[in-house]
């Protein structure tokens, strides 16, 4: 199977030449490039040109709304799909199913959905959601049960512990039905993923830890009579040489204020997310010892919640590491880099051709016919 690569739209405070922090209940740090439609459109067009399939757009109090942002950016791009992150407890299941159908039908099938249950009770309460973590997962499973039934064209009456609908029917079904991406490291997350996810997502950890997660979810899914694909979310710092890549990692690290590390780490330790706890263990809140595995760097997680690791190295080294994760069972890679516009090209023009030559990737867009015209060449028989 050819690997799939997705990029990221930085609606979480904007973009910049340094790490933009925030996430998981922590406010975004300063950024030099606001998340305007114009700039996000540049990123989207760069991503689709070099060969990314989709772009993840985050959700939460620290972000612009993912549905509205991607609906706007879809109109200034051509092929790129949008992996829209959303929290099921904040939208009624019928409305969410209808929104997904509208988006899918008006963009020509360019929607994927990243279901985020929400790991921060203090942030959830900002949205009026006062359930605890376990109840949020129970509600999420009810939500996905209803939404998937609606997308199958069924008339749904459901009375659950958290959600209720009666005689619900979608007049216009999404075509195709958007795939569900789902992550989480807790036992409750594993149960929901096994029953409902098309793609299980993990944040970047050393390969041994990723292998354990894949085996865990694969067994749970098999017990449900299902198969699940796997994806990983990481950042990238890839350059022509390893020395250039690590120099860029050092530059990013030098731009991180120790006071910001202390503040953000204190906020992230409040998180109820098991995945966030694992990210904090990788960086230990310190600028030292951040290469936790060859070419895997945990520096981003010092000031950014969520995905906190990056692939760092030459294009060949990064391609090697991607193949190592792929051999474990990872099919899809959701990547990003600061700034996102330039790094889409660094990865797309540096790493993807290597993976294509190795037979691991192919550009998702139809190839454009090569022009045979030679400027100013004289035609046979033509006179000056």
Residue frames relative to the residue before (quaternion, step in Angstrom):
aa qw qx qy qz dx dy dz
X 1.0000 0.0000 0.0000 0.0000 0.00 0.00 0.00
X 0.4417 -0.6849 0.5129 0.2697 3.55 -0.93 0.92
X 0.4697 -0.6745 0.4937 0.2841 3.57 -0.96 0.87
X 0.2627 -0.7410 0.5967 0.1609 3.54 -1.23 0.59
X 0.1308 -0.7877 0.5998 0.0511 3.54 -1.07 0.83
X 0.0999 -0.7814 0.6159 0.0131 3.53 -0.97 0.99
X 0.3164 -0.7331 0.5727 0.1857 3.56 -1.20 0.59
X 0.4452 -0.6856 0.5251 0.2367 3.60 -1.29 -0.21
X 0.2408 -0.7374 0.6108 0.1585 3.57 -1.08 0.77
X 0.2959 -0.8071 0.4858 0.1581 3.62 -0.43 1.19
X 0.0967 0.7969 -0.5825 0.1277 3.56 0.32 1.29
X 0.5555 0.6064 -0.3725 0.4300 3.58 1.33 0.07
X 0.8265 -0.1649 0.0692 0.5338 3.57 0.58 1.13
X 0.6026 -0.5768 0.3558 0.4214 3.55 1.25 -0.03
X 0.5138 -0.6364 0.5044 0.2767 3.52 -1.37 -0.13
X 0.0759 0.8122 -0.5775 0.0343 3.56 -1.24 0.19
X 0.6178 -0.5571 0.4182 0.3648 3.52 -1.36 0.02
X 0.6893 0.3335 -0.2758 0.5810 3.55 1.32 0.24
X 0.6651 -0.4891 0.3644 0.4308 3.57 -1.27 0.25
X 0.2247 -0.7415 0.6194 0.1269 3.56 -0.87 1.02
X 0.2816 -0.8186 0.4830 0.1318 3.55 -0.43 1.24
X 0.4444 0.7033 -0.5015 0.2375 3.51 -1.28 -0.49
X 0.5400 0.6345 -0.4627 0.3028 3.51 -1.36 -0.07
X 0.8308 0.1795 -0.1684 0.4991 3.53 -1.28 0.56
X 0.7804 -0.3610 0.1602 0.4848 3.50 0.83 1.08
X 0.6311 0.4954 -0.3292 0.4979 3.59 1.30 -0.03
X 0.5031 -0.6831 0.4428 0.2903 3.59 -0.85 0.97
X 0.5579 -0.6160 0.4426 0.3369 3.57 -1.15 0.66
X 0.4456 -0.6830 0.5154 0.2631 3.54 -1.15 0.67
X 0.7154 -0.4422 0.3054 0.4466 3.59 -1.26 -0.04
X 0.0676 -0.7800 0.6217 0.0215 3.55 -1.16 0.70
X 0.4338 -0.7270 0.4761 0.2379 3.55 -1.09 0.66
X 0.7568 0.3084 -0.1698 0.5508 3.59 1.21 -0.39
X 0.3234 -0.7675 0.5165 0.1992 3.62 -0.33 1.16
X 0.5134 -0.6526 0.4701 0.2992 3.56 -1.19 0.61
X 0.0981 0.8094 -0.5652 0.1258 3.56 0.47 1.22
X 0.6287 -0.5123 0.4075 0.4198 3.57 -1.23 0.33
X 0.6234 0.5526 -0.3407 0.4357 3.58 1.00 -0.78
X 0.7267 0.4256 -0.2615 0.4717 3.58 0.78 -0.99
X 0.6454 0.5035 -0.3281 0.4715 3.60 0.92 -0.82
X 0.6120 0.5485 -0.3402 0.4570 3.56 1.12 -0.65
X 0.6118 0.5363 -0.3445 0.4684 3.57 1.06 -0.73
X 0.6588 0.5033 -0.3096 0.4656 3.57 0.92 -0.92
X 0.6613 0.5171 -0.3115 0.4453 3.58 0.88 -0.93
X 0.6846 0.4748 -0.2986 0.4655 3.58 0.89 -0.87
X 0.6192 0.5216 -0.3464 0.4739 3.59 1.04 -0.69
X 0.6631 0.5233 -0.3082 0.4375 3.57 0.90 -0.94
X 0.7053 0.4486 -0.2890 0.4666 3.59 0.83 -0.88
X 0.6134 0.5567 -0.3582 0.4308 3.59 1.07 -0.63
X 0.7528 0.4085 -0.2372 0.4584 3.60 0.82 -0.93
X 0.6953 -0.5372 0.2623 0.3989 3.59 1.21 -0.12
X 0.4280 0.6693 -0.4982 0.3473 3.60 1.17 0.33
X 0.4680 -0.6942 0.4814 0.2594 3.56 -1.07 0.80
X 0.8084 -0.0180 0.1014 0.5795 3.57 0.87 -1.02
X 0.2753 -0.7276 0.5963 0.1979 3.53 -1.37 0.09
X 0.3686 -0.7136 0.5575 0.2101 3.56 -0.86 1.01
X 0.0776 -0.7663 0.6363 0.0435 3.56 -1.03 0.85
X 0.3692 -0.7925 0.4414 0.2020 3.61 -0.45 1.20
X 0.2789 -0.7436 0.5844 0.1669 3.52 -1.37 0.19
X 0.4822 0.6646 -0.4890 0.2943 3.56 -1.19 0.48
X 0.7004 -0.4677 0.3368 0.4209 3.52 -1.34 0.13
X 0.6632 0.5177 -0.2887 0.4571 3.60 1.20 -0.49
X 0.7076 0.4571 -0.2360 0.4844 3.61 1.30 -0.12
X 0.5109 -0.5242 0.5498 0.4024 3.49 -1.37 0.11
X 0.6216 -0.5549 0.3885 0.3935 3.58 -1.16 0.51
X 0.4514 -0.7312 0.4483 0.2461 3.57 -0.75 1.09
X 0.6339 0.5350 -0.3443 0.4398 3.61 0.96 -0.77
X 0.7053 0.4568 -0.2747 0.4675 3.58 0.77 -1.00
X 0.6441 0.5384 -0.3296 0.4321 3.58 0.91 -0.88
X 0.7262 0.4378 -0.2602 0.4618 3.56 0.76 -1.01
X 0.5867 0.5572 -0.3826 0.4461 3.60 1.07 -0.59
X 0.6686 0.4878 -0.2988 0.4752 3.58 1.00 -0.80
X 0.6995 0.4731 -0.2826 0.4548 3.58 0.83 -0.98
X 0.5674 0.6003 -0.3914 0.4056 3.60 1.12 -0.54
X 0.6814 0.5071 -0.2859 0.4436 3.57 1.13 -0.60
X 0.7159 0.3667 -0.2555 0.5364 3.58 1.25 -0.13
X 0.6561 0.3867 -0.3178 0.5647 3.57 1.27 0.53
X 0.4604 -0.7313 0.4521 0.2211 3.58 -1.22 0.35
X 0.8481 0.1653 -0.0254 0.5028 3.58 0.67 -1.10
X 0.5648 0.6588 -0.3817 0.3183 3.55 1.04 -0.80
X 0.3132 -0.7179 0.5896 0.1970 3.55 -1.03 0.85
X 0.3059 -0.7522 0.5588 0.1687 3.56 -1.25 0.41
X 0.2305 -0.7542 0.6066 0.1002 3.52 -0.75 1.20
X 0.1126 -0.8432 0.5256 0.0077 3.54 0.12 1.38
X 0.2438 -0.7586 0.5888 0.1357 3.57 -0.69 1.11
X 0.1211 0.7887 -0.5965 0.0865 3.57 -0.93 0.86
X 0.3993 -0.7118 0.5386 0.2094 3.53 -1.27 0.56
X 0.4003 -0.7801 0.4222 0.2301 3.57 -0.37 1.20
X 0.6388 0.5530 -0.3459 0.4082 3.60 1.08 -0.49
X 0.6763 0.5144 -0.2826 0.4451 3.56 1.24 -0.33
X 0.7421 0.2849 -0.1774 0.5802 3.58 1.30 -0.11
X 0.4911 -0.6525 0.4834 0.3153 3.60 -0.91 0.86
X 0.5825 -0.6312 0.3691 0.3549 3.63 -0.90 0.81
X 0.6458 0.5071 -0.3471 0.4532 3.62 0.94 -0.73
X 0.6561 0.5029 -0.3169 0.4649 3.58 0.93 -0.86
X 0.6504 0.5105 -0.3228 0.4606 3.60 0.94 -0.82
X 0.6439 0.5105 -0.3209 0.4709 3.60 0.97 -0.81
X 0.6536 0.5057 -0.3007 0.4760 3.57 1.04 -0.82
X 0.6436 0.5177 -0.3222 0.4626 3.60 0.95 -0.85
X 0.6576 0.5068 -0.3112 0.4624 3.57 0.93 -0.89
X 0.6529 0.5093 -0.3174 0.4621 3.57 0.98 -0.78
X 0.6366 0.5252 -0.3218 0.4640 3.56 0.99 -0.84
X 0.6661 0.5007 -0.2987 0.4652 3.57 0.87 -0.99
X 0.6752 0.5074 -0.2999 0.4437 3.57 0.85 -0.97
X 0.7188 0.4601 -0.2651 0.4488 3.56 0.84 -0.95
X 0.7110 0.4555 -0.2728 0.4612 3.62 0.99 -0.75
X 0.7175 0.3974 -0.2592 0.5100 3.62 1.19 -0.33
X 0.5130 -0.6588 0.4234 0.3514 3.60 1.20 0.00
X 0.7310 -0.4665 0.2447 0.4337 3.57 0.96 0.84
X 0.4522 0.7196 -0.4217 0.3160 3.58 1.08 0.67
X 0.5528 0.6202 -0.3876 0.3993 3.61 1.16 0.49
X 0.0014 -0.7096 0.7046 0.0070 3.51 -1.22 0.87
X 0.2597 -0.7937 0.5349 0.1282 3.60 -1.07 0.62
X 0.1594 -0.7568 0.6298 0.0718 3.53 -0.92 1.02
X 0.1948 -0.8038 0.5557 0.0844 3.58 -0.28 1.28
X 0.0630 -0.7988 0.5976 -0.0275 3.58 -0.65 1.21
X 0.3358 -0.7815 0.4898 0.1915 3.56 -0.37 1.20
X 0.4369 -0.6891 0.4617 0.3479 3.59 1.07 -0.74
X 0.1159 -0.8481 0.5166 0.0200 3.56 -0.50 1.22
X 0.6958 0.4411 -0.2646 0.5013 3.59 1.28 0.04
X 0.3347 -0.7751 0.4987 0.1962 3.57 -0.28 1.25
X 0.6487 0.5272 -0.3376 0.4328 3.61 0.96 -0.79
X 0.6586 0.4739 -0.3132 0.4936 3.59 1.10 -0.61
X 0.6209 0.5502 -0.3466 0.4378 3.60 0.97 -0.79
X 0.6449 0.5360 -0.3296 0.4338 3.57 1.01 -0.77
X 0.5457 0.5935 -0.4008 0.4351 3.59 1.20 -0.39
X 0.7163 0.4184 -0.2284 0.5095 3.56 1.15 -0.68
X 0.5893 -0.6015 0.3612 0.4005 3.58 1.26 0.10
X 0.5468 0.5997 -0.3951 0.4304 3.57 1.27 0.32
X 0.0566 -0.8450 0.5314 -0.0177 3.58 -0.44 1.21
X 0.3987 0.6986 -0.4991 0.3222 3.61 1.16 0.46
X 0.4627 -0.6418 0.5199 0.3220 3.57 -1.21 0.45
X 0.7535 -0.4350 0.2486 0.4257 3.56 -1.30 0.25
X 0.6780 0.4864 -0.3103 0.4555 3.61 0.81 -0.92
X 0.6532 0.5036 -0.3157 0.4692 3.59 0.99 -0.80
X 0.6116 0.5453 -0.3594 0.4465 3.60 1.06 -0.66
X 0.6568 0.4909 -0.3172 0.4765 3.60 0.99 -0.76
X 0.6276 0.5230 -0.3407 0.4653 3.61 1.01 -0.74
X 0.6537 0.4972 -0.3060 0.4815 3.57 1.00 -0.83
X 0.6208 0.5530 -0.3375 0.4414 3.58 1.01 -0.80
X 0.6561 0.4990 -0.3230 0.4649 3.58 0.93 -0.82
X 0.6270 0.5170 -0.3359 0.4763 3.61 0.99 -0.76
X 0.6328 0.5508 -0.3142 0.4444 3.55 0.98 -0.94
X 0.7097 0.4544 -0.2721 0.4645 3.59 0.75 -1.01
X 0.5860 0.5639 -0.3642 0.4538 3.58 1.09 -0.65
X 0.6938 0.4684 -0.2754 0.4726 3.60 0.86 -0.96
X 0.6803 0.5064 -0.3033 0.4344 3.59 0.81 -1.00
X 0.6700 0.4931 -0.3144 0.4573 3.59 0.85 -0.87
X 0.6320 0.5200 -0.3359 0.4662 3.60 1.02 -0.73
X 0.6386 0.5177 -0.3222 0.4695 3.59 1.00 -0.78
X 0.6719 0.4954 -0.2997 0.4619 3.57 0.95 -0.84
X 0.6316 0.5060 -0.3377 0.4806 3.60 1.20 -0.38
X 0.5535 -0.6348 0.3782 0.3841 3.56 1.27 -0.05
X 0.4456 0.7012 -0.4478 0.3306 3.58 1.25 0.25
X 0.3770 -0.6400 0.6043 0.2883 3.53 -1.31 0.37
X 0.1575 -0.8510 0.5010 0.0096 3.54 -0.45 1.29
X 0.0180 0.7164 -0.6975 0.0026 3.49 -1.07 0.95
X 0.0914 0.8075 -0.5655 0.1405 3.56 -0.57 1.17
X 0.0362 -0.7737 0.6324 -0.0067 3.54 -0.92 0.98
X 0.0302 0.8240 -0.5612 0.0723 3.54 -0.10 1.32
X 0.7167 -0.4129 0.3257 0.4580 3.53 -1.31 -0.17
X 0.8034 0.2720 -0.1117 0.5177 3.58 1.03 -0.80
X 0.8038 0.2199 -0.0836 0.5464 3.60 1.05 -0.71
X 0.0342 -0.7827 0.6213 0.0141 3.53 -1.17 0.67
X 0.0690 0.7528 -0.6542 0.0255 3.55 -1.13 0.77
X 0.1382 -0.7835 0.6006 0.0789 3.56 -1.17 0.57
X 0.8632 -0.0338 -0.0165 0.5035 3.54 -0.99 1.03
X 0.2709 0.7809 -0.5119 0.2340 3.57 0.96 0.89
X 0.0855 0.7867 -0.6025 0.1033 3.55 -0.82 1.06
X 0.3210 -0.7308 0.5680 0.2004 3.57 -0.93 0.88
X 0.3855 -0.7224 0.5262 0.2295 3.56 -0.84 0.95
X 0.7886 0.1736 -0.0827 0.5841 3.58 1.07 -0.74
X 0.2448 -0.7964 0.5402 0.1183 3.57 -0.47 1.21
X 0.5096 -0.6301 0.4752 0.3428 3.60 -1.07 0.62
X 0.0428 -0.7951 0.6049 -0.0084 3.54 -1.01 0.85
X 0.4619 -0.3718 -0.7681 0.2417 1.51 -0.80 2.38
X 0.6315 -0.4834 0.4206 0.4365 3.56 -1.31 0.14
X 0.4345 -0.7139 0.4722 0.2802 3.65 -0.71 0.97
X 0.4545 -0.6769 0.5077 0.2784 3.53 -1.03 0.80
X 0.3628 -0.7268 0.5519 0.1887 3.54 -1.19 0.72
X 0.1219 -0.7515 0.6470 0.0423 3.55 -0.86 1.10
X 0.0245 0.8172 -0.5682 0.0931 3.55 -0.81 1.00
X 0.0542 -0.8029 0.5936 0.0115 3.57 -0.96 0.91
X 0.3081 0.7325 -0.5756 0.1928 3.53 -1.32 0.23
X 0.2748 -0.8004 0.5203 0.1142 3.53 -1.00 0.89
X 0.5603 0.6053 -0.3906 0.4087 3.59 1.25 -0.06
X 0.6577 -0.5029 0.3644 0.4263 3.63 -1.18 0.32
X 0.6430 0.5212 -0.3314 0.4529 3.60 0.98 -0.79
X 0.6372 0.5185 -0.3295 0.4653 3.58 1.03 -0.75
X 0.6357 0.5452 -0.3320 0.4340 3.58 0.97 -0.80
X 0.6408 0.5312 -0.3220 0.4511 3.57 0.99 -0.81
X 0.6767 0.4805 -0.2954 0.4732 3.58 0.89 -0.94
X 0.6458 0.5281 -0.3235 0.4465 3.59 0.93 -0.87
X 0.6659 0.5207 -0.3087 0.4361 3.57 0.89 -0.92
X 0.7300 0.4476 -0.2371 0.4589 3.58 1.02 -0.77
X 0.8413 0.2430 -0.0684 0.4780 3.58 1.00 -0.75
X 0.6320 0.5796 -0.3553 0.3720 3.65 1.03 -0.58
X 0.3368 -0.6706 0.6169 0.2371 3.52 -1.25 0.59
X 0.7804 0.0936 -0.0272 0.6176 3.56 1.08 -0.84
X 0.2187 -0.7523 0.6078 0.1296 3.58 -0.82 1.01
X 0.2000 -0.8025 0.5575 0.0715 3.56 -0.83 1.07
X 0.0476 -0.7619 0.6443 0.0469 3.53 -1.16 0.70
X 0.4551 -0.6269 0.5381 0.3321 3.55 -1.19 0.47
X 0.6444 -0.5861 0.3437 0.3510 3.54 -1.19 0.59
X 0.0709 0.7576 -0.6423 0.0922 3.53 -0.75 1.15
X 0.6752 -0.4476 0.3482 0.4717 3.61 -1.19 0.13
X 0.6733 -0.5519 0.3054 0.3857 3.60 -1.05 0.71
X 0.6295 0.5437 -0.3621 0.4208 3.62 0.92 -0.72
X 0.6664 0.4851 -0.2997 0.4804 3.59 0.98 -0.83
X 0.6340 0.5199 -0.3300 0.4677 3.59 1.04 -0.75
X 0.6206 0.5398 -0.3428 0.4538 3.59 1.00 -0.78
X 0.6461 0.5244 -0.3260 0.4486 3.59 0.93 -0.85
X 0.6548 0.5065 -0.3153 0.4640 3.59 0.96 -0.82
X 0.6466 0.5194 -0.3254 0.4542 3.56 0.92 -0.88
X 0.6695 0.4952 -0.3044 0.4624 3.59 0.87 -0.91
X 0.6246 0.5504 -0.3234 0.4497 3.59 1.06 -0.81
X 0.7270 0.4235 -0.2476 0.4804 3.59 0.72 -1.06
X 0.6194 0.5524 -0.3517 0.4330 3.60 0.98 -0.76
X 0.6636 0.4908 -0.3039 0.4757 3.60 0.97 -0.81
X 0.6479 0.5129 -0.3232 0.4612 3.59 0.94 -0.88
X 0.6636 0.4996 -0.3054 0.4656 3.58 0.96 -0.85
X 0.6347 0.5259 -0.3310 0.4594 3.58 0.99 -0.80
X 0.6280 0.5317 -0.3338 0.4598 3.60 1.04 -0.73
X 0.6900 0.4374 -0.2614 0.5141 3.59 1.23 -0.53
X 0.5013 -0.6682 0.4107 0.3653 3.57 1.32 0.03
X 0.5947 0.5688 -0.3474 0.4495 3.57 1.21 0.55
X 0.2519 -0.7051 0.6287 0.2102 3.52 -1.38 0.17
X 0.1453 -0.7857 0.5997 0.0451 3.56 -1.05 0.82
X 0.3302 -0.6974 0.5932 0.2298 3.56 -1.11 0.70
X 0.3163 -0.7690 0.5344 0.1513 3.56 -1.24 0.37
X 0.0609 -0.7871 0.6138 0.0080 3.53 -1.13 0.83
X 0.2140 -0.7655 0.5958 0.1152 3.55 -1.26 0.44
X 0.2470 -0.7709 0.5775 0.1064 3.56 -1.06 0.86
X 0.1740 0.7795 -0.5762 0.1732 3.57 -0.58 1.22
X 0.4258 -0.6254 0.5704 0.3198 3.55 -1.38 0.07
X 0.2271 -0.7722 0.5723 0.1570 3.58 -1.24 0.19
X 0.0088 -0.7220 0.6910 0.0338 3.51 -1.27 0.64
X 0.1532 0.8061 -0.5457 0.1700 3.55 0.01 1.30
X 0.0041 0.7980 -0.5997 0.0587 3.56 -0.90 0.99
X 0.7190 -0.4428 0.3044 0.4408 3.56 -1.29 0.10
X 0.7819 0.1318 -0.0814 0.6039 3.59 1.11 -0.64
X 0.6146 -0.5461 0.4209 0.3832 3.55 -1.26 0.46
X 0.6234 0.5569 -0.3458 0.4263 3.58 1.01 -0.78
X 0.6564 0.5014 -0.3097 0.4710 3.58 0.98 -0.81
X 0.6526 0.5215 -0.3188 0.4477 3.58 0.97 -0.82
X 0.7011 0.4493 -0.2810 0.4772 3.59 0.84 -0.90
X 0.5813 0.5498 -0.3802 0.4640 3.60 1.14 -0.49
X 0.6475 0.4997 -0.3169 0.4802 3.59 1.05 -0.73
X 0.6226 0.5187 -0.3430 0.4750 3.61 1.02 -0.72
X 0.6481 0.5086 -0.3136 0.4722 3.58 1.00 -0.81
X 0.6308 0.5279 -0.3384 0.4570 3.60 1.02 -0.73
X 0.6481 0.5057 -0.3140 0.4751 3.57 0.96 -0.86
X 0.6633 0.5085 -0.3078 0.4546 3.56 0.95 -0.89
X 0.6470 0.5238 -0.3221 0.4509 3.58 0.99 -0.80
X 0.6808 0.4967 -0.2898 0.4536 3.58 1.14 -0.57
X 0.5821 0.5672 -0.3757 0.4453 3.60 1.28 0.02
X 0.3571 -0.7510 0.5254 0.1802 3.57 -0.61 1.19
X 0.4988 -0.6616 0.4637 0.3139 3.64 -0.80 0.93
X 0.6217 0.5348 -0.3485 0.4539 3.60 1.06 -0.64
X 0.6319 0.5202 -0.3292 0.4708 3.58 1.09 -0.69
X 0.6073 0.5495 -0.3503 0.4545 3.57 1.04 -0.75
X 0.6736 0.5064 -0.2969 0.4491 3.56 0.83 -1.01
X 0.6802 0.4963 -0.2921 0.4535 3.57 0.90 -0.93
X 0.7010 0.4663 -0.2781 0.4623 3.57 0.82 -1.00
X 0.6463 0.5235 -0.3321 0.4449 3.58 0.92 -0.84
X 0.6249 0.5276 -0.3396 0.4646 3.59 1.03 -0.75
X 0.6640 0.4974 -0.3042 0.4681 3.58 1.00 -0.79
X 0.6824 0.4941 -0.2933 0.4518 3.57 0.94 -0.87
X 0.6053 0.5571 -0.3645 0.4363 3.59 1.11 -0.50
X 0.5786 0.5645 -0.3776 0.4517 3.60 1.26 -0.20
X 0.5097 0.6904 -0.4054 0.3151 3.56 1.23 -0.44
X 0.3536 -0.7153 0.5658 0.2077 3.54 -1.16 0.72
X 0.5028 0.6765 -0.4060 0.3532 3.58 1.30 -0.07
X 0.4201 -0.6958 0.5278 0.2467 3.56 -0.84 1.01
X 0.6315 0.5332 -0.3344 0.4528 3.57 1.03 -0.73
X 0.6475 0.5042 -0.3242 0.4705 3.60 1.00 -0.78
X 0.6107 0.5431 -0.3507 0.4573 3.58 1.03 -0.72
X 0.6575 0.5067 -0.3068 0.4656 3.58 0.99 -0.83
X 0.6222 0.5275 -0.3427 0.4661 3.60 1.06 -0.68
X 0.6554 0.5111 -0.3136 0.4591 3.59 0.95 -0.84
X 0.6247 0.5386 -0.3431 0.4495 3.58 1.04 -0.68
X 0.6409 0.5474 -0.3302 0.4249 3.58 1.07 -0.66
X 0.7839 0.3273 -0.1920 0.4915 3.62 0.93 -0.79
X 0.2533 -0.8192 0.4846 0.1730 3.60 1.26 -0.37
X 0.5583 -0.6427 0.3812 0.3603 3.60 1.18 0.42
X 0.6311 0.5314 -0.3145 0.4695 3.57 1.24 0.37
X 0.4727 -0.6646 0.5026 0.2867 3.55 -1.18 0.58
X 0.6180 0.5506 -0.3391 0.4472 3.59 1.25 -0.11
X 0.8510 0.2145 -0.1305 0.4613 3.57 -1.25 0.53
X 0.3274 0.8008 -0.4544 0.2122 3.59 1.04 0.70
X 0.5792 0.5096 -0.4098 0.4867 3.62 1.20 -0.06
X 0.1238 -0.8612 0.4924 0.0234 3.55 0.06 1.35
X 0.7428 0.0285 -0.0317 0.6681 3.56 1.37 -0.17
X 0.6489 -0.5196 0.3361 0.4427 3.63 -0.99 0.54
X 0.8549 0.0471 -0.1043 0.5061 3.54 -0.79 1.21
X 0.6235 0.4700 -0.3633 0.5083 3.62 1.20 0.37
X 0.0771 -0.8318 0.5458 -0.0658 3.56 -0.45 1.35
X 0.2700 -0.8089 0.5108 0.1089 3.57 -0.76 1.07
X 0.3541 0.7920 -0.4523 0.2070 3.61 1.21 0.27
X 0.6029 0.5811 -0.3761 0.3967 3.60 1.01 -0.69
X 0.6712 0.5411 -0.2894 0.4159 3.57 1.00 -0.83
X 0.4616 0.6721 -0.4586 0.3533 3.60 1.22 -0.01
X 0.8232 0.1414 -0.0500 0.5476 3.59 1.00 -0.80
X 0.6952 0.4228 -0.2764 0.5114 3.60 1.24 0.09
X 0.3674 -0.7156 0.5504 0.2237 3.55 -0.88 0.92
X 0.7217 0.4024 -0.3148 0.4671 3.54 -1.25 0.40
X 0.8333 -0.0944 0.0885 0.5375 3.57 -1.01 -0.83
X 0.0378 -0.8568 0.5127 -0.0413 3.56 -0.54 1.18
X 0.6765 0.4748 -0.2931 0.4807 3.59 1.24 0.09
X 0.1813 -0.7780 0.5961 0.0811 3.53 -1.25 0.57
X 0.3951 -0.6396 0.5996 0.2742 3.52 -1.29 0.53
X 0.0184 -0.8162 0.5749 -0.0535 3.58 -0.63 1.16
X 0.5132 0.6369 -0.4776 0.3207 3.56 -0.87 0.93
X 0.6973 -0.3816 0.3531 0.4935 3.53 -1.31 -0.32
X 0.6818 -0.4743 0.3481 0.4348 3.56 -1.25 0.31
X 0.6575 0.5105 -0.3110 0.4586 3.58 0.98 -0.83
X 0.6598 0.5069 -0.3135 0.4577 3.59 0.96 -0.83
X 0.6533 0.4975 -0.3169 0.4746 3.57 0.95 -0.83
X 0.6312 0.5163 -0.3341 0.4727 3.59 1.01 -0.74
X 0.6270 0.5335 -0.3339 0.4590 3.59 1.01 -0.79
X 0.6856 0.4805 -0.2987 0.4582 3.58 0.87 -0.91
X 0.6099 0.5374 -0.3502 0.4654 3.58 1.05 -0.71
X 0.6578 0.4976 -0.3146 0.4698 3.58 0.93 -0.81
X 0.6093 0.5438 -0.3587 0.4522 3.59 1.07 -0.63
X 0.6679 0.4685 -0.2986 0.4953 3.58 0.95 -0.84
X 0.6296 0.5382 -0.3387 0.4463 3.59 1.00 -0.78
X 0.6530 0.5201 -0.3183 0.4492 3.59 1.00 -0.77
X 0.6100 0.5333 -0.3495 0.4705 3.59 1.24 -0.35
X 0.6549 -0.4971 0.3258 0.4667 3.57 1.20 -0.52
X 0.4717 0.6537 -0.4581 0.3746 3.61 1.24 0.13
X 0.1904 -0.8067 0.5551 0.0695 3.56 -0.73 1.13
X 0.8049 0.2083 -0.0697 0.5513 3.58 1.08 -0.75
X 0.1669 -0.7838 0.5961 0.0492 3.55 -1.03 0.90
X 0.1244 -0.7717 0.6220 0.0463 3.57 -0.73 1.13
X 0.0276 -0.8572 0.5080 -0.0803 3.53 -0.27 1.32
X 0.0153 -0.7735 0.6334 0.0158 3.55 -1.34 0.23
X 0.0151 0.7977 -0.6029 -0.0025 3.56 -1.29 0.13
X 0.3898 -0.7306 0.5193 0.2111 3.56 -1.14 0.65
X 0.5136 -0.3582 -0.7587 0.1795 1.54 -1.22 2.22
X 0.6074 -0.6160 0.3700 0.3387 3.56 -1.12 0.64
X 0.6129 0.5550 -0.3629 0.4297 3.60 1.04 -0.62
X 0.7194 0.4415 -0.2580 0.4700 3.58 0.69 -1.06
X 0.7072 0.4781 -0.2814 0.4383 3.57 0.90 -0.87
X 0.5103 0.5894 -0.4363 0.4493 3.59 1.20 -0.22
X 0.6867 0.4600 -0.2806 0.4880 3.57 1.00 -0.81
X 0.6091 0.5514 -0.3674 0.4359 3.61 0.95 -0.77
X 0.7177 0.4221 -0.2541 0.4922 3.58 0.86 -0.93
X 0.7008 0.5029 -0.2843 0.4185 3.55 0.85 -0.99
X 0.7447 0.3728 -0.2178 0.5090 3.58 1.04 -0.72
X 0.7067 0.4611 -0.2663 0.4659 3.58 1.23 -0.37
X 0.7983 0.3238 -0.1527 0.4844 3.57 0.75 -1.07
X 0.6646 0.5422 -0.3287 0.3952 3.59 0.82 -0.92
X 0.6446 0.5025 -0.3624 0.4480 3.67 0.89 -0.65
X 0.6137 0.5352 -0.3539 0.4601 3.59 1.08 -0.64
X 0.6762 0.4784 -0.2946 0.4765 3.59 0.91 -0.88
X 0.6085 0.5380 -0.3507 0.4661 3.58 1.11 -0.63
X 0.6606 0.5070 -0.3039 0.4629 3.60 0.95 -0.88
X 0.6867 0.4606 -0.2716 0.4925 3.58 1.16 -0.60
X 0.5199 -0.6746 0.3923 0.3474 3.57 1.28 0.03
X 0.5333 0.6522 -0.3935 0.3679 3.59 1.22 0.37
X 0.8001 0.1647 -0.0670 0.5729 3.61 1.21 -0.28
X 0.0403 -0.7677 0.6379 0.0449 3.52 -1.25 0.60
X 0.5655 -0.6090 0.4308 0.3518 3.58 -1.02 0.76
X 0.4258 -0.7477 0.4453 0.2478 3.64 -0.74 0.98
X 0.6521 0.5028 -0.3193 0.4690 3.60 1.21 -0.34
X 0.5638 -0.5804 0.4446 0.3842 3.61 -1.09 0.58
X 0.5004 -0.6587 0.4556 0.3288 3.61 -0.92 0.78
X 0.4174 -0.6912 0.5322 0.2544 3.52 -1.07 0.77
X 0.5092 -0.6460 0.4551 0.3409 3.62 -0.92 0.76
X 0.4436 -0.6945 0.5011 0.2642 3.53 -0.94 0.90
X 0.4298 -0.6920 0.5203 0.2564 3.55 -0.98 0.86
X 0.2783 -0.7655 0.5611 0.1473 3.53 -0.99 0.90
X 0.4939 0.6840 -0.4232 0.3303 3.56 1.26 -0.13
X 0.1635 -0.7535 0.6299 0.0937 3.55 -1.08 0.79
X 0.4355 -0.7263 0.4508 0.2822 3.61 -0.43 1.12
X 0.8669 0.1082 -0.1208 0.4713 3.51 -1.08 0.93
X 0.4213 0.6905 -0.4950 0.3173 3.60 1.19 0.27
X 0.4442 -0.6995 0.4928 0.2654 3.60 -0.92 0.85
X 0.4016 -0.6941 0.5400 0.2557 3.59 -1.00 0.83
X 0.6115 -0.5556 0.4163 0.3796 3.53 -1.21 0.58
X 0.8241 0.2048 -0.1586 0.5038 3.54 -0.77 0.96
X 0.5366 0.6304 -0.4162 0.3762 3.58 1.20 -0.11
X 0.2769 -0.7371 0.5902 0.1781 3.51 -1.23 0.56
X 0.5769 -0.6008 0.4332 0.3443 3.52 -1.19 0.56
